[in-house]
Amino acid sequence: MFTGIVEELGEITAVEEQSEASRFTVRGPVVTEGAKHGDSIAVNGVCLTVVEFGGGTFTADVMAETLKRSSLGALRPGSRVNLERPMALGGRLGGHLVQGHVDGTGTVLDRTPAEHWEIVKVSLPPELSRYVVEKGSITVDGISLTVVEAAADHFTVSLIPTTLALTTLGIKQPGDPVNLEVDVIAKYVERMMTPGDAR
């Protein structure tokens, strides 16, 4: 489990294309401090498993399913990424409960700067719109954010200067893809309230 509070702005240093998979090497001295083989680290909101580490970097294998469901396939050496270690039991829950399991991708549609914040508009896949509500939580590239406006095909979030400075949302431009994870509690409630759903 993660909280959606980004710990570090990291960088992809290598991408090794494999048959229907990729191996990423990521620079992140903060999140690799004390890392062990098999640990989880969220990269742009996607939970990945550490297979190698050292010198402030870690390597993770990214399977075809992850590449299909997320925007990680677009990453190249030099790409900046949001990094977060899993939350420790008994620690503070600064954002909301985040699994690191991407539900879909959206696209940055527009950015509207204001004096002390910025409004970012993101497209929303139709199958996810029922889980997104005004003042609810959504994870965008691994960042826990509060929804300002929830429409059928898009939502907006208001970004404070800290988020703009310390995450990839400070540099994403209209047309750029982002990973989306909706509130897992909403999905469980929907499942429990669906009569006769044996899936």
C-alpha positions as CSV (number, residue, x, y, z in Angstrom):
1,M,0.0,0.0,0.0
2,F,1.1,3.5,-0.8
3,T,-0.3,6.9,0.2
4,G,0.2,8.9,-3.0
5,I,2.7,11.3,-1.3
6,V,5.6,11.4,-3.7
7,E,9.0,11.1,-1.9
8,E,11.3,11.8,-4.7
9,L,11.5,13.0,-8.3
10,G,13.6,10.3,-9.9
11,E,14.9,9.6,-13.4
12,I,14.9,6.7,-15.8
13,T,18.6,5.9,-16.6
14,A,18.1,2.9,-18.8
15,V,15.4,0.9,-20.6
16,E,16.1,-2.6,-21.8
17,E,13.5,-3.8,-24.2
18,Q,12.7,-7.5,-23.8
19,S,10.2,-9.8,-25.4
20,E,6.8,-8.3,-24.4
21,A,8.5,-6.7,-21.3
22,S,11.0,-4.1,-20.3
23,R,13.6,-3.7,-17.6
24,F,13.9,-0.2,-16.2
25,T,16.8,1.2,-14.2
26,V,15.7,4.2,-12.1
27,R,17.8,6.7,-10.2
28,G,16.3,7.4,-6.8
29,P,18.7,7.8,-3.9
30,V,16.0,8.5,-1.3
31,V,13.7,5.5,-2.1
32,T,16.7,3.1,-2.5
33,E,18.0,3.9,1.0
34,G,17.8,0.6,2.8
35,A,16.2,-1.1,-0.2
36,K,16.3,-4.9,-0.5
37,H,15.7,-7.3,-3.3
38,G,11.9,-7.9,-3.6
39,D,10.9,-4.5,-2.1
40,S,8.1,-2.5,-3.8
41,I,8.6,1.0,-5.1
42,A,5.9,3.0,-6.9
43,V,7.0,4.6,-10.2
44,N,4.5,7.1,-11.5
45,G,2.0,5.3,-9.4
46,V,2.8,1.8,-10.6
47,C,4.0,-0.7,-8.0
48,L,7.2,-2.3,-9.2
49,T,9.4,-4.9,-7.6
50,V,13.1,-4.2,-7.0
51,V,15.3,-6.9,-8.6
52,E,18.7,-5.1,-8.4
53,F,19.9,-2.0,-6.6
54,G,23.0,-0.1,-5.7
55,G,24.6,3.3,-6.1
56,G,21.3,5.1,-5.6
57,T,19.5,3.2,-8.5
58,F,17.2,0.2,-8.7
59,T,16.1,-2.1,-11.5
60,A,12.7,-3.4,-12.0
61,D,11.1,-5.7,-14.6
62,V,7.9,-4.4,-16.2
63,M,5.7,-7.1,-17.7
64,A,3.5,-6.8,-20.8
65,E,0.3,-6.3,-18.7
66,T,1.8,-3.3,-16.9
67,L,3.0,-1.8,-20.1
68,K,-0.5,-2.3,-21.6
69,R,-2.4,-0.7,-18.7
70,S,-0.1,2.2,-17.8
71,S,1.9,4.9,-19.5
72,L,5.3,3.3,-18.4
73,G,5.9,2.1,-22.0
74,A,6.4,5.8,-23.1
75,L,9.3,6.3,-20.6
76,R,12.8,6.6,-22.0
77,P,16.3,7.3,-20.5
78,G,16.1,10.9,-19.1
79,S,12.3,10.7,-18.3
80,R,11.5,12.1,-14.8
81,V,9.3,9.9,-12.6
82,N,7.5,10.2,-9.3
83,L,8.8,7.7,-6.7
84,E,7.3,6.4,-3.4
85,R,8.1,3.6,-1.1
86,P,5.2,1.7,0.5
87,M,3.8,3.1,3.7
88,A,5.0,1.6,6.9
89,L,2.3,0.1,9.2
90,G,1.7,2.4,12.1
91,G,2.8,5.4,10.0
92,R,0.8,8.5,9.1
93,L,-1.5,8.2,6.1
94,G,-0.7,11.5,4.4
95,G,-2.7,11.0,1.2
96,H,-5.2,8.2,0.7
97,L,-5.0,4.4,0.3
98,V,-3.2,3.7,-3.0
99,Q,-2.4,0.2,-4.3
100,G,-0.1,1.1,-7.1
101,H,-2.4,-0.9,-9.5
102,V,-3.2,1.5,-12.4
103,D,-6.8,1.4,-13.5
104,G,-6.2,3.3,-16.7
105,T,-4.5,6.2,-18.4
106,G,-5.6,9.7,-19.1
107,T,-4.1,12.7,-21.0
108,V,-3.3,16.1,-19.7
109,L,-5.8,18.3,-21.6
110,D,-5.2,21.8,-20.3
111,R,-3.2,23.8,-17.7
112,T,-4.6,27.0,-16.2
113,P,-2.1,28.9,-14.0
114,A,-3.3,31.1,-11.2
115,E,-1.3,33.3,-8.7
116,H,-0.5,30.6,-6.2
117,W,-1.7,27.3,-7.8
118,E,-2.5,25.7,-11.1
119,I,-5.6,23.9,-12.4
120,V,-4.8,20.8,-14.5
121,K,-7.5,19.2,-16.6
122,V,-7.1,15.5,-17.3
123,S,-9.2,13.2,-19.6
124,L,-11.0,10.4,-17.9
125,P,-11.8,7.0,-19.5
126,P,-15.5,6.3,-19.5
127,E,-15.2,3.1,-17.5
128,L,-13.6,5.1,-14.6
129,S,-15.9,8.1,-14.5
130,R,-18.3,6.6,-12.0
131,Y,-15.5,6.3,-9.4
132,V,-14.5,9.9,-9.6
133,V,-16.4,12.5,-7.5
134,E,-16.0,16.1,-6.6
135,K,-13.8,16.5,-3.5
136,G,-12.9,12.8,-3.7
137,S,-9.4,11.4,-4.1
138,I,-7.7,10.2,-7.3
139,T,-4.1,9.2,-8.0
140,V,-2.4,10.8,-11.0
141,D,1.0,9.4,-11.8
142,G,1.2,8.2,-8.2
143,I,0.2,11.5,-6.7
144,S,-2.7,11.6,-4.3
145,L,-4.9,14.5,-5.4
146,T,-8.3,16.0,-4.5
147,V,-10.8,16.2,-7.4
148,V,-12.0,19.8,-8.0
149,E,-14.4,19.1,-10.9
150,A,-15.7,15.6,-11.9
151,A,-17.2,15.3,-15.4
152,A,-18.1,12.3,-17.5
153,D,-15.0,12.5,-19.6
154,H,-12.6,14.6,-17.6
155,F,-11.7,15.9,-14.1
156,T,-9.6,18.8,-12.8
157,V,-7.2,19.1,-9.9
158,S,-5.7,22.1,-8.2
159,L,-1.9,21.9,-7.7
160,I,0.0,23.8,-5.0
161,P,3.5,25.1,-5.6
162,T,5.0,22.1,-3.7
163,T,3.4,19.6,-6.0
164,L,4.4,21.6,-9.1
165,A,8.0,21.7,-7.9
166,L,8.5,18.2,-6.6
167,T,6.6,16.0,-9.0
168,T,6.2,15.3,-12.7
169,L,3.0,17.3,-12.8
170,G,5.1,20.4,-12.8
171,I,6.4,19.5,-16.2
172,K,3.6,17.5,-17.9
173,Q,2.2,19.3,-20.9
174,P,-1.2,19.0,-22.8
175,G,-1.1,15.8,-24.7
176,D,1.1,14.0,-22.2
177,P,-0.2,10.6,-20.8
178,V,-0.7,10.0,-17.1
179,N,-1.5,6.9,-15.0
180,L,-4.8,6.9,-13.1
181,E,-5.8,5.0,-10.0
182,V,-9.3,5.5,-8.6
183,D,-10.3,5.0,-5.0
184,V,-10.2,1.3,-4.2
185,I,-12.9,1.6,-1.6
186,A,-15.3,2.9,-4.2
187,K,-14.6,-0.2,-6.3
188,Y,-15.2,-2.6,-3.4
189,V,-18.4,-0.8,-2.5
190,E,-19.6,-1.2,-6.1
191,R,-18.8,-4.8,-6.1
192,M,-20.6,-5.5,-2.8
193,M,-23.7,-3.6,-4.0
194,T,-24.0,-5.5,-7.3
195,P,-26.6,-8.2,-6.9
196,G,-25.6,-11.6,-8.2
197,D,-22.1,-10.5,-9.2
198,A,-20.1,-13.7,-8.7
199,R,-16.9,-12.4,-10.4
